């Protein structure tokens, strides 16, 4: 985890939050196969986050909740990137 280079502003609280970026190293090997697929992704949160304060106890606004939302946003982006790598068509692949 590192700084994404961005700062997010919470207008309703007049607070600023450092943007977090996640480095995700992925290694996939199918059992009984020698080939290994390995790659690294850098996941960053969306440019704007929708914080649903209603899930917290009344009147309680917690900074950790903002960072949890930021990390979840990054992981959602990572899922899309992983799918594009795993499901990309292979050129000249044999057809069934």
N, C-alpha and C positions, 0 to 999 in steps of 0.2 A: 504494500500500500504506500502511495506517495501523493504528493500534491499534484493536482491535475493542471495547475497553472491558472485556474479560475477561482474567483471568489463569488459566492452566491449571497444575495441580499434577501433577507426576510423583511419585507416592507411592513408587515403587521407588527413586528417586534422590534424594528430598527436594529437588527442584528446582522452581522456578516459571518459567513461560514466558509472555511477553506474547502475548495473542491477536492475530493479524493479520487485518485485513479487506482485501479487495481491491476496488477500484473498477474496474469493467469498463465501458468505453464501447463500444457496438456500433453500427455503421452498416452497413446492408445495402441494396444497390441491385442490382436485377436488370438485366442488360445490356439496353440499348435501352428501358428504362423510365425515366420521369422521377421516379416516386415513390421516396422514400427512407425507409426505416424506421430510426429512430435512437432509442436508449434507453440508459440507464445503470443498471447493477446494482451493488449493494453485496453482495459475497459474504463470508460469515463461516464459519469452520470449525465443525464439529459441536461440541456441548457437551462431548463426550468423544472422545478419539482413541485408537485401538488402535495402539500402536507395536509393530511387529514387529522386535525387536532381532536376531532370528536371521539377518537378511539382512546384518548388519554382521560384520566380522571378530570373532573370539572375544574377549569381554571389552571390546570397544570400544563405548562409548555416546557418541554425538556429538550436540551440541545442534543442529547443522545438520540432522540427520536428523529431529528433532522438527519443525522449521520446514518442512522439505520435506513432511512428512506433513500438517501444518496447511494448507499452501497447496493440496495436492492435495484435501483435504477441502473447502476453499472452492470449488475449481473444479468438483468434483462437484455441489455445490449450485447453482452457476451454470448448469451444463448443464441441470438441471431447470427453472430459471427461464427460460432462453432457449427451451427447448422449449415452455413454456406460453405464451410471447409469440408465437412463430412458428406454433404449431399451434392457436392459439385460433380458434374459429369466428367468422367475420365475419357480423354481422347483415345480413340482406337480400342476401346474396351470391347471384349467379345460380347455378343448379344446372345441371350438365351433363346 
